[in-house]
Structure formats: structure tokens, C-alpha cells
Amino acid sequence: GGDHLMLMELAKPLEPGADVSLTVTFEDGSTMAITAQIRDFAGGNESYSPGPHRHG
């Protein structure tokens, strides 16, 4: 729930409470630099794999 970014296949874990700088690139080529705080989320131990998503 809520707006969020999911970071996958990281080289090392991110620690809750740390800030991370990101540059988001949109489909039209525009970019937005943001700083996000890493938050702990117990449900974050789920398994996701990159690739096509199938909903339905």
C-alpha cells in the first residue's frame, strides 16, 4: 500500500534509517533526483524476481 519504490538486485543491503539518493528516469526521458529514507518493513522478506509481471 501507498506510494513506494522497490529496489531490487542491490549490491549490498540498505540499513533502515539511512538515506539514499536516487535519480528516477521516466518514460519520456525526464528525470527527478530524490532522497529517500530507508524504512524497515517486516513484509519485505517476500521474494520478487525481475521480469514481466502477470496480474489477473
PQR file of N, CA, C, O and H, with PARSE charges and radii, in Angstrom:
ATOM      1  N   GLY A   1       0.809  -1.186   0.000 -0.4000 1.5000
ATOM      2  CA  GLY A   1       0.000   0.000   0.000 -0.0000 2.0000
ATOM      3  C   GLY A   1       0.850   1.246   0.000  0.5500 1.7000
ATOM      4  O   GLY A   1       2.007   1.231   0.419 -0.5500 1.4000
ATOM      5  N   GLY A   2       0.268   2.310  -0.470 -0.4000 1.5000
ATOM      6  CA  GLY A   2       0.947   3.596  -0.503 -0.0000 2.0000
ATOM      7  C   GLY A   2       1.959   3.673  -1.623  0.5500 1.7000
ATOM      8  O   GLY A   2       2.363   2.658  -2.191 -0.5500 1.4000
ATOM      9  H   GLY A   2      -0.672   2.322  -0.810  0.4000 1.0000
ATOM     10  N   ASP A   3       2.362   4.892  -1.931 -0.4000 1.5000
ATOM     11  CA  ASP A   3       3.377   5.086  -2.968 -0.0000 2.0000
ATOM     12  C   ASP A   3       4.730   4.628  -2.441  0.5500 1.7000
ATOM     13  O   ASP A   3       5.095   4.923  -1.303 -0.5500 1.4000
ATOM     14  H   ASP A   3       2.033   5.717  -1.470  0.4000 1.0000
ATOM     15  N   HIS A   4       5.463   3.914  -3.268 -0.4000 1.5000
ATOM     16  CA  HIS A   4       6.776   3.440  -2.866 -0.0000 2.0000
ATOM     17  C   HIS A   4       7.594   3.085  -4.096  0.5500 1.7000
ATOM     18  O   HIS A   4       7.052   2.908  -5.187 -0.5500 1.4000
ATOM     19  H   HIS A   4       5.166   3.675  -4.192  0.4000 1.0000
ATOM     20  N   LEU A   5       8.893   2.985  -3.911 -0.4000 1.5000
ATOM     21  CA  LEU A   5       9.808   2.470  -4.927 -0.0000 2.0000
ATOM     22  C   LEU A   5      10.375   1.171  -4.399  0.5500 1.7000
ATOM     23  O   LEU A   5      10.706   1.066  -3.218 -0.5500 1.4000
ATOM     24  H   LEU A   5       9.334   3.128  -3.025  0.4000 1.0000
ATOM     25  N   MET A   6      10.486   0.197  -5.254 -0.4000 1.5000
ATOM     26  CA  MET A   6      11.064  -1.084  -4.870 -0.0000 2.0000
ATOM     27  C   MET A   6      12.440  -1.172  -5.526  0.5500 1.7000
ATOM     28  O   MET A   6      12.563  -1.056  -6.745 -0.5500 1.4000
ATOM     29  H   MET A   6      10.218   0.282  -6.213  0.4000 1.0000
ATOM     30  N   LEU A   7      13.458  -1.375  -4.718 -0.4000 1.5000
ATOM     31  CA  LEU A   7      14.824  -1.506  -5.221 -0.0000 2.0000
ATOM     32  C   LEU A   7      15.179  -2.981  -5.209  0.5500 1.7000
ATOM     33  O   LEU A   7      15.093  -3.640  -4.173 -0.5500 1.4000
ATOM     34  H   LEU A   7      13.358  -1.469  -3.727  0.4000 1.0000
ATOM     35  N   MET A   8      15.578  -3.495  -6.359 -0.4000 1.5000
ATOM     36  CA  MET A   8      15.847  -4.925  -6.494 -0.0000 2.0000
ATOM     37  C   MET A   8      17.280  -5.153  -6.951  0.5500 1.7000
ATOM     38  O   MET A   8      17.887  -4.290  -7.585 -0.5500 1.4000
ATOM     39  H   MET A   8      15.648  -2.959  -7.201  0.4000 1.0000
ATOM     40  N   GLU A   9      17.807  -6.319  -6.624 -0.4000 1.5000
ATOM     41  CA  GLU A   9      19.143  -6.745  -7.038 -0.0000 2.0000
ATOM     42  C   GLU A   9      20.218  -5.750  -6.605  0.5500 1.7000
ATOM     43  O   GLU A   9      21.076  -5.372  -7.402 -0.5500 1.4000
ATOM     44  H   GLU A   9      17.314  -7.020  -6.109  0.4000 1.0000
ATOM     45  N   LEU A  10      20.168  -5.329  -5.343 -0.4000 1.5000
ATOM     46  CA  LEU A  10      21.153  -4.396  -4.808 -0.0000 2.0000
ATOM     47  C   LEU A  10      22.471  -5.108  -4.550  0.5500 1.7000
ATOM     48  O   LEU A  10      22.490  -6.298  -4.237 -0.5500 1.4000
ATOM     49  H   LEU A  10      19.470  -5.636  -4.696  0.4000 1.0000
ATOM     50  N   ALA A  11      23.570  -4.379  -4.682 -0.4000 1.5000
ATOM     51  CA  ALA A  11      24.893  -4.950  -4.435 -0.0000 2.0000
ATOM     52  C   ALA A  11      25.101  -5.255  -2.955  0.5500 1.7000
ATOM     53  O   ALA A  11      25.842  -6.174  -2.607 -0.5500 1.4000
ATOM     54  H   ALA A  11      23.555  -3.412  -4.936  0.4000 1.0000
ATOM     55  N   LYS A  12      24.441  -4.475  -2.073 -0.4000 1.5000
ATOM     56  CA  LYS A  12      24.537  -4.721  -0.635 -0.0000 2.0000
ATOM     57  C   LYS A  12      23.242  -4.247   0.015  0.5500 1.7000
ATOM     58  O   LYS A  12      22.535  -3.414  -0.553 -0.5500 1.4000
ATOM     59  H   LYS A  12      23.840  -3.728  -2.356  0.4000 1.0000
ATOM     60  N   PRO A  13      22.924  -4.766   1.193 -0.5600 1.5000
ATOM     61  CA  PRO A  13      21.680  -4.378   1.866  0.2800 2.0000
ATOM     62  C   PRO A  13      21.700  -2.908   2.278  0.5500 1.7000
ATOM     63  O   PRO A  13      22.763  -2.340   2.525 -0.5500 1.4000
ATOM     64  N   LEU A  14      20.529  -2.305   2.350 -0.4000 1.5000
ATOM     65  CA  LEU A  14      20.380  -0.944   2.848 -0.0000 2.0000
ATOM     66  C   LEU A  14      19.878  -1.020   4.283  0.5500 1.7000
ATOM     67  O   LEU A  14      19.004  -1.828   4.596 -0.5500 1.4000
ATOM     68  H   LEU A  14      19.665  -2.767   2.150  0.4000 1.0000
ATOM     69  N   GLU A  15      20.425  -0.186   5.150 -0.4000 1.5000
ATOM     70  CA  GLU A  15      20.071  -0.205   6.561 -0.0000 2.0000
ATOM     71  C   GLU A  15      18.898   0.722   6.835  0.5500 1.7000
ATOM     72  O   GLU A  15      18.915   1.873   6.398 -0.5500 1.4000
ATOM     73  H   GLU A  15      21.135   0.471   4.895  0.4000 1.0000
ATOM     74  N   PRO A  16      17.880   0.251   7.545 -0.5600 1.5000
ATOM     75  CA  PRO A  16      16.759   1.119   7.920  0.2800 2.0000
ATOM     76  C   PRO A  16      17.259   2.375   8.628  0.5500 1.7000
ATOM     77  O   PRO A  16      18.144   2.309   9.481 -0.5500 1.4000
ATOM     78  N   GLY A  17      16.680   3.518   8.263 -0.4000 1.5000
ATOM     79  CA  GLY A  17      17.076   4.802   8.831 -0.0000 2.0000
ATOM     80  C   GLY A  17      18.066   5.552   7.963  0.5500 1.7000
ATOM     81  O   GLY A  17      18.206   6.768   8.098 -0.5500 1.4000
ATOM     82  H   GLY A  17      15.961   3.571   7.570  0.4000 1.0000
ATOM     83  N   ALA A  18      18.759   4.852   7.071 -0.4000 1.5000
ATOM     84  CA  ALA A  18      19.721   5.502   6.179 -0.0000 2.0000
ATOM     85  C   ALA A  18      18.980   6.254   5.081  0.5500 1.7000
ATOM     86  O   ALA A  18      17.844   5.918   4.747 -0.5500 1.4000
ATOM     87  H   ALA A  18      18.645   3.864   6.961  0.4000 1.0000
ATOM     88  N   ASP A  19      19.622   7.266   4.527 -0.4000 1.5000
ATOM     89  CA  ASP A  19      19.092   7.978   3.371 -0.0000 2.0000
ATOM     90  C   ASP A  19      19.823   7.497   2.128  0.5500 1.7000
ATOM     91  O   ASP A  19      21.017   7.204   2.177 -0.5500 1.4000
ATOM     92  H   ASP A  19      20.545   7.539   4.799  0.4000 1.0000
ATOM     93  N   VAL A  20      19.111   7.417   1.022 -0.4000 1.5000
ATOM     94  CA  VAL A  20      19.703   7.016  -0.246 -0.0000 2.0000
ATOM     95  C   VAL A  20      19.279   8.027  -1.309  0.5500 1.7000
ATOM     96  O   VAL A  20      18.115   8.421  -1.373 -0.5500 1.4000
ATOM     97  H   VAL A  20      18.140   7.655   0.982  0.4000 1.0000
ATOM     98  N   SER A  21      20.231   8.441  -2.139 -0.4000 1.5000
ATOM     99  CA  SER A  21      19.943   9.360  -3.240 -0.0000 2.0000
ATOM    100  C   SER A  21      19.659   8.551  -4.491  0.5500 1.7000
ATOM    101  O   SER A  21      20.405   7.634  -4.833 -0.5500 1.4000
ATOM    102  H   SER A  21      21.177   8.121  -2.086  0.4000 1.0000
ATOM    103  N   LEU A  22      18.581   8.893  -5.170 -0.4000 1.5000
ATOM    104  CA  LEU A  22      18.155   8.181  -6.373 -0.0000 2.0000
ATOM    105  C   LEU A  22      17.863   9.173  -7.480  0.5500 1.7000
ATOM    106  O   LEU A  22      17.448  10.302  -7.218 -0.5500 1.4000
ATOM    107  H   LEU A  22      17.974   9.638  -4.893  0.4000 1.0000
ATOM    108  N   THR A  23      18.078   8.759  -8.704 -0.4000 1.5000
ATOM    109  CA  THR A  23      17.604   9.511  -9.854 -0.0000 2.0000
ATOM    110  C   THR A  23      16.598   8.633 -10.571  0.5500 1.7000
ATOM    111  O   THR A  23      16.931   7.553 -11.059 -0.5500 1.4000
ATOM    112  H   THR A  23      18.416   7.842  -8.917  0.4000 1.0000
ATOM    113  N   VAL A  24      15.364   9.109 -10.627 -0.4000 1.5000
ATOM    114  CA  VAL A  24      14.281   8.372 -11.275 -0.0000 2.0000
ATOM    115  C   VAL A  24      14.178   8.869 -12.709  0.5500 1.7000
ATOM    116  O   VAL A  24      14.088  10.075 -12.942 -0.5500 1.4000
ATOM    117  H   VAL A  24      15.094   9.986 -10.230  0.4000 1.0000
ATOM    118  N   THR A  25      14.191   7.951 -13.676 -0.4000 1.5000
ATOM    119  CA  THR A  25      14.052   8.301 -15.085 -0.0000 2.0000
ATOM    120  C   THR A  25      12.693   7.831 -15.570  0.5500 1.7000
ATOM    121  O   THR A  25      12.346   6.656 -15.448 -0.5500 1.4000
ATOM    122  H   THR A  25      14.264   6.971 -13.487  0.4000 1.0000
ATOM    123  N   PHE A  26      11.928   8.769 -16.125 -0.4000 1.5000
ATOM    124  CA  PHE A  26      10.580   8.477 -16.589 -0.0000 2.0000
ATOM    125  C   PHE A  26      10.585   8.088 -18.061  0.5500 1.7000
ATOM    126  O   PHE A  26      11.570   8.295 -18.769 -0.5500 1.4000
ATOM    127  H   PHE A  26      12.210   9.723 -16.224  0.4000 1.0000
ATOM    128  N   GLU A  27       9.480   7.527 -18.505 -0.4000 1.5000
ATOM    129  CA  GLU A  27       9.354   7.036 -19.875 -0.0000 2.0000
ATOM    130  C   GLU A  27       9.657   8.119 -20.909  0.5500 1.7000
ATOM    131  O   GLU A  27      10.212   7.823 -21.967 -0.5500 1.4000
ATOM    132  H   GLU A  27       8.679   7.358 -17.930  0.4000 1.0000
ATOM    133  N   ASP A  28       9.299   9.374 -20.613 -0.4000 1.5000
ATOM    134  CA  ASP A  28       9.534  10.459 -21.573 -0.0000 2.0000
ATOM    135  C   ASP A  28      10.967  10.970 -21.549  0.5500 1.7000
ATOM    136  O   ASP A  28      11.299  11.909 -22.274 -0.5500 1.4000
ATOM    137  H   ASP A  28       8.848   9.614 -19.753  0.4000 1.0000
ATOM    138  N   GLY A  29      11.830  10.362 -20.720 -0.4000 1.5000
ATOM    139  CA  GLY A  29      13.231  10.747 -20.649 -0.0000 2.0000
ATOM    140  C   GLY A  29      13.531  11.777 -19.571  0.5500 1.7000
ATOM    141  O   GLY A  29      14.699  12.034 -19.278 -0.5500 1.4000
ATOM    142  H   GLY A  29      11.561   9.600 -20.131  0.4000 1.0000
ATOM    143  N   SER A  30      12.514  12.364 -18.980 -0.4000 1.5000
ATOM    144  CA  SER A  30      12.745  13.329 -17.909 -0.0000 2.0000
ATOM    145  C   SER A  30      13.225  12.589 -16.661  0.5500 1.7000
ATOM    146  O   SER A  30      12.958  11.400 -16.490 -0.5500 1.4000
ATOM    147  H   SER A  30      11.565  12.154 -19.218  0.4000 1.0000
ATOM    148  N   THR A  31      13.932  13.307 -15.799 -0.4000 1.5000
ATOM    149  CA  THR A  31      14.465  12.703 -14.585 -0.0000 2.0000
ATOM    150  C   THR A  31      14.080  13.531 -13.365  0.5500 1.7000
ATOM    151  O   THR A  31      13.744  14.710 -13.474 -0.5500 1.4000
ATOM    152  H   THR A  31      14.149  14.273 -15.938  0.4000 1.0000
ATOM    153  N   MET A  32      14.136  12.892 -12.209 -0.4000 1.5000
ATOM    154  CA  MET A  32      13.887  13.572 -10.940 -0.0000 2.0000
ATOM    155  C   MET A  32      14.847  12.996  -9.912  0.5500 1.7000
ATOM    156  O   MET A  32      14.875  11.786  -9.687 -0.5500 1.4000
ATOM    157  H   MET A  32      14.409  11.934 -12.121  0.4000 1.0000
ATOM    158  N   ALA A  33      15.637  13.868  -9.286 -0.4000 1.5000
ATOM    159  CA  ALA A  33      16.543  13.440  -8.224 -0.0000 2.0000
ATOM    160  C   ALA A  33      15.782  13.492  -6.906  0.5500 1.7000
ATOM    161  O   ALA A  33      15.141  14.496  -6.594 -0.5500 1.4000
ATOM    162  H   ALA A  33      15.615  14.851  -9.469  0.4000 1.0000
ATOM    163  N   ILE A  34      15.851  12.410  -6.131 -0.4000 1.5000
ATOM    164  CA  ILE A  34      15.166  12.359  -4.844 -0.0000 2.0000
ATOM    165  C   ILE A  34      16.089  11.748  -3.798  0.5500 1.7000
ATOM    166  O   ILE A  34      17.027  11.018  -4.122 -0.5500 1.4000
ATOM    167  H   ILE A  34      16.371  11.595  -6.385  0.4000 1.0000
ATOM    168  N   THR A  35      15.808  12.055  -2.556 -0.4000 1.5000
ATOM    169  CA  THR A  35      16.458  11.399  -1.429 -0.0000 2.0000
ATOM    170  C   THR A  35      15.366  10.688  -0.654  0.5500 1.7000
ATOM    171  O   THR A  35      14.361  11.297  -0.289 -0.5500 1.4000
ATOM    172  H   THR A  35      15.047  12.647  -2.293  0.4000 1.0000
ATOM    173  N   ALA A  36      15.558   9.414  -0.405 -0.4000 1.5000
ATOM    174  CA  ALA A  36      14.550   8.618   0.289 -0.0000 2.0000
ATOM    175  C   ALA A  36      15.157   8.014   1.545  0.5500 1.7000
ATOM    176  O   ALA A  36      16.330   7.641   1.563 -0.5500 1.4000
ATOM    177  H   ALA A  36      16.374   8.920  -0.702  0.4000 1.0000
ATOM    178  N   GLN A  37      14.351   7.920   2.592 -0.4000 1.5000
ATOM    179  CA  GLN A  37      14.790   7.265   3.816 -0.0000 2.0000
ATOM    180  C   GLN A  37      14.422   5.786   3.741  0.5500 1.7000
ATOM    181  O   GLN A  37      13.296   5.431   3.392 -0.5500 1.4000
ATOM    182  H   GLN A  37      13.398   8.223   2.577  0.4000 1.0000
ATOM    183  N   ILE A  38      15.374   4.940   4.069 -0.4000 1.5000
ATOM    184  CA  ILE A  38      15.136   3.500   4.081 -0.0000 2.0000
ATOM    185  C   ILE A  38      14.348   3.166   5.340  0.5500 1.7000
ATOM    186  O   ILE A  38      14.734   3.547   6.446 -0.5500 1.4000
ATOM    187  H   ILE A  38      16.289   5.228   4.353  0.4000 1.0000
ATOM    188  N   ARG A  39      13.250   2.457   5.165 -0.4000 1.5000
ATOM    189  CA  ARG A  39      12.406   2.078   6.297 -0.0000 2.0000
ATOM    190  C   ARG A  39      12.349   0.564   6.417  0.5500 1.7000
ATOM    191  O   ARG A  39      12.358  -0.159   5.420 -0.5500 1.4000
ATOM    192  H   ARG A  39      12.936   2.147   4.267  0.4000 1.0000
ATOM    193  N   ASP A  40      12.291   0.104   7.650 -0.4000 1.5000
ATOM    194  CA  ASP A  40      12.159  -1.323   7.909 -0.0000 2.0000
ATOM    195  C   ASP A  40      10.730  -1.749   7.589  0.5500 1.7000
ATOM    196  O   ASP A  40       9.780  -1.031   7.904 -0.5500 1.4000
ATOM    197  H   ASP A  40      12.284   0.691   8.460  0.4000 1.0000
ATOM    198  N   PHE A  41      10.578  -2.901   6.973 -0.4000 1.5000
ATOM    199  CA  PHE A  41       9.261  -3.420   6.648 -0.0000 2.0000
ATOM    200  C   PHE A  41       9.312  -4.927   6.777  0.5500 1.7000
ATOM    201  O   PHE A  41       9.954  -5.601   5.971 -0.5500 1.4000
ATOM    202  H   PHE A  41      11.349  -3.484   6.717  0.4000 1.0000
ATOM    203  N   ALA A  42       8.644  -5.458   7.778 -0.4000 1.5000
ATOM    204  CA  ALA A  42       8.690  -6.898   8.041 -0.0000 2.0000
ATOM    205  C   ALA A  42       8.232  -7.708   6.834  0.5500 1.7000
ATOM    206  O   ALA A  42       8.751  -8.799   6.597 -0.5500 1.4000
ATOM    207  H   ALA A  42       8.123  -4.910   8.432  0.4000 1.0000
ATOM    208  N   GLY A  43       7.269  -7.198   6.065 -0.4000 1.5000
ATOM    209  CA  GLY A  43       6.788  -7.904   4.885 -0.0000 2.0000
ATOM    210  C   GLY A  43       7.773  -7.872   3.737  0.5500 1.7000
ATOM    211  O   GLY A  43       7.550  -8.512   2.710 -0.5500 1.4000
ATOM    212  H   GLY A  43       6.847  -6.312   6.257  0.4000 1.0000
ATOM    213  N   GLY A  44       8.862  -7.134   3.897 -0.4000 1.5000
ATOM    214  CA  GLY A  44       9.850  -7.010   2.838 -0.0000 2.0000
ATOM    215  C   GLY A  44      10.669  -8.260   2.609  0.5500 1.7000
ATOM    216  O   GLY A  44      11.538  -8.267   1.737 -0.5500 1.4000
ATOM    217  H   GLY A  44       9.043  -6.614   4.731  0.4000 1.0000
ATOM    218  N   ASN A  45      10.424  -9.312   3.356 -0.4000 1.5000
ATOM    219  CA  ASN A  45      11.155 -10.561   3.163 -0.0000 2.0000
ATOM    220  C   ASN A  45      10.521 -11.432   2.093  0.5500 1.7000
ATOM    221  O   ASN A  45      10.844 -12.614   1.979 -0.5500 1.4000
ATOM    222  H   ASN A  45       9.718  -9.306   4.065  0.4000 1.0000
ATOM    223  N   GLU A  46       9.618 -10.853   1.306 -0.4000 1.5000
ATOM    224  CA  GLU A  46       8.984 -11.585   0.219 -0.0000 2.0000
ATOM    225  C   GLU A  46       9.978 -11.753  -0.921  0.5500 1.7000
ATOM    226  O   GLU A  46      10.979 -11.039  -0.982 -0.5500 1.4000
ATOM    227  H   GLU A  46       9.355  -9.893   1.399  0.4000 1.0000
ATOM    228  N   SER A  47       9.714 -12.672  -1.808 -0.4000 1.5000
ATOM    229  CA  SER A  47      10.610 -12.924  -2.931 -0.0000 2.0000
ATOM    230  C   SER A  47      10.020 -12.347  -4.212  0.5500 1.7000
ATOM    231  O   SER A  47       8.900 -12.683  -4.597 -0.5500 1.4000
ATOM    232  H   SER A  47       8.901 -13.252  -1.758  0.4000 1.0000
ATOM    233  N   TYR A  48      10.779 -11.481  -4.864 -0.4000 1.5000
ATOM    234  CA  TYR A  48      10.369 -10.900  -6.143 -0.0000 2.0000
ATOM    235  C   TYR A  48      11.461 -11.181  -7.160  0.5500 1.7000
ATOM    236  O   TYR A  48      12.641 -11.225  -6.814 -0.5500 1.4000
ATOM    237  H   TYR A  48      11.689 -11.209  -4.552  0.4000 1.0000
ATOM    238  N   SER A  49      11.077 -11.370  -8.391 -0.4000 1.5000
ATOM    239  CA  SER A  49      12.071 -11.558  -9.433 -0.0000 2.0000
ATOM    240  C   SER A  49      11.818 -10.545 -10.538  0.5500 1.7000
ATOM    241  O   SER A  49      10.665 -10.237 -10.840 -0.5500 1.4000
ATOM    242  H   SER A  49      10.117 -11.334  -8.672  0.4000 1.0000
ATOM    243  N   PRO A  50      12.879 -10.022 -11.146 -0.5600 1.5000
ATOM    244  CA  PRO A  50      12.689  -9.075 -12.238  0.2800 2.0000
ATOM    245  C   PRO A  50      12.074  -9.765 -13.448  0.5500 1.7000
ATOM    246  O   PRO A  50      12.206 -10.978 -13.617 -0.5500 1.4000
ATOM    247  N   GLY A  51      11.413  -8.997 -14.274 -0.4000 1.5000
ATOM    248  CA  GLY A  51      10.820  -9.556 -15.484 -0.0000 2.0000
ATOM    249  C   GLY A  51       9.369  -9.180 -15.607  0.5500 1.7000
ATOM    250  O   GLY A  51       8.858  -8.387 -14.816 -0.5500 1.4000
ATOM    251  H   GLY A  51      11.306  -8.012 -14.137  0.4000 1.0000
ATOM    252  N   PRO A  52       8.701  -9.739 -16.587 -0.5600 1.5000
ATOM    253  CA  PRO A  52       7.295  -9.392 -16.826  0.2800 2.0000
ATOM    254  C   PRO A  52       6.417  -9.758 -15.632  0.5500 1.7000
ATOM    255  O   PRO A  52       6.579 -10.811 -15.015 -0.5500 1.4000
ATOM    256  N   HIS A  53       5.490  -8.864 -15.329 -0.4000 1.5000
ATOM    257  CA  HIS A  53       4.533  -9.127 -14.260 -0.0000 2.0000
ATOM    258  C   HIS A  53       3.257  -9.655 -14.875  0.5500 1.7000
ATOM    259  O   HIS A  53       2.811  -9.169 -15.914 -0.5500 1.4000
ATOM    260  H   HIS A  53       5.359  -8.009 -15.831  0.4000 1.0000
ATOM    261  N   ARG A  54       2.683 -10.627 -14.250 -0.4000 1.5000
ATOM    262  CA  ARG A  54       1.416 -11.188 -14.734 -0.0000 2.0000
ATOM    263  C   ARG A  54       0.374 -11.008 -13.650  0.5500 1.7000
ATOM    264  O   ARG A  54       0.451 -11.625 -12.588 -0.5500 1.4000
ATOM    265  H   ARG A  54       3.045 -11.022 -13.406  0.4000 1.0000
ATOM    266  N   HIS A  55      -0.590 -10.166 -13.926 -0.4000 1.5000
ATOM    267  CA  HIS A  55      -1.675  -9.921 -12.983 -0.0000 2.0000
ATOM    268  C   HIS A  55      -2.951 -10.459 -13.593  0.5500 1.7000
ATOM    269  O   HIS A  55      -3.120 -10.425 -14.812 -0.5500 1.4000
ATOM    270  H   HIS A  55      -0.652  -9.665 -14.789  0.4000 1.0000
ATOM    271  N   GLY A  56      -3.839 -10.947 -12.774 -0.4000 1.5000
ATOM    272  CA  GLY A  56      -5.102 -11.377 -13.340 -0.0000 2.0000
ATOM    273  C   GLY A  56      -5.655 -12.459 -12.603  0.5500 1.7000
ATOM    274  O   GLY A  56      -6.730 -12.952 -12.944 -0.5500 1.4000
ATOM    275  H   GLY A  56      -3.702 -10.975 -11.784  0.4000 1.0000
TER
END
